[in-house]
Amino acid sequence: MENNEQTQKDELLQSVSELGGAVTKTKNGTIYTLSIIGQIEGHQVLPDTTKTTKYEHILPLLASIDGSDEIDGLLLLLNTVGGDIEAGLAIAELISGMRKPTVSLVLGGGHSIGVPLAVAAKRSFIARSACMTIHPVRMTGVVVSSPQTYRYFSRVQDSIVDFVTSHSKVPRDTFLRYMMATDEMATDIGTVIYGEEAVSCGLIDAIGDLGDALQCLHGQFGGK
């Protein structure tokens, strides 16, 4: 009976690992490391030459991690240019609702919809050299004459602002100022901020590296 239970546990860990991550067993607990890299793919399939993170893989994976008796916490590694807004928000909402310990670490970049993903974890870190781009919801350059469409974009943008400000310490007016800046980016509206500024404005909790993120995650295990 015990052998069957162990086999089922091993199969679960293997199946979760095959979905795109690594399972690490330590004396403090078992950590699942998930990377969100490249562009977050939503309802449209991106070209094969584009490095993507597929939300239809990530959503059930997160649900499995939170429901697993064998995994104690999630380490989220971020290096993303952004991507599909609805897909990114869906992933962020799922992470923020996880009962297990979660820590995020921004490496390289956590741009656009990567910002909500970074703050969705219970504790967030950013490498000193990493950067984050904060900008309004884009309309791909198309002039839209329908008031309903403008309202839709406005509501989506409000959802992003609400999520970020409710899961971090950044004041709403500060985040909106970053989002709507016209003198920070050469060909677009928005702001690029680096590690220390992301922490000083309250968007990210702390400057840190992998060791800091793991130590924080172990601390959340409650001395297990």
Protein Blocks (a to p, Z undefined) as FASTA:
>chain_A
ZZmmmmmmmmmmmmmmmnopaddddfkbccdddddehjadffbccdfklccddfklmmmm
mmmmmmpckbgbdcdddddebdafklmmmmmmmmmmpmbdcddddehiaehjlmmmmmmp
mbdcddfkbccddddddeehpacfbfklmmmmmmmmmmmmmmmmmmccbdfklmmmmmmp
cklbfkbgcddddfklmmmnomambdcdfklmmmmmmmmnnoZZ
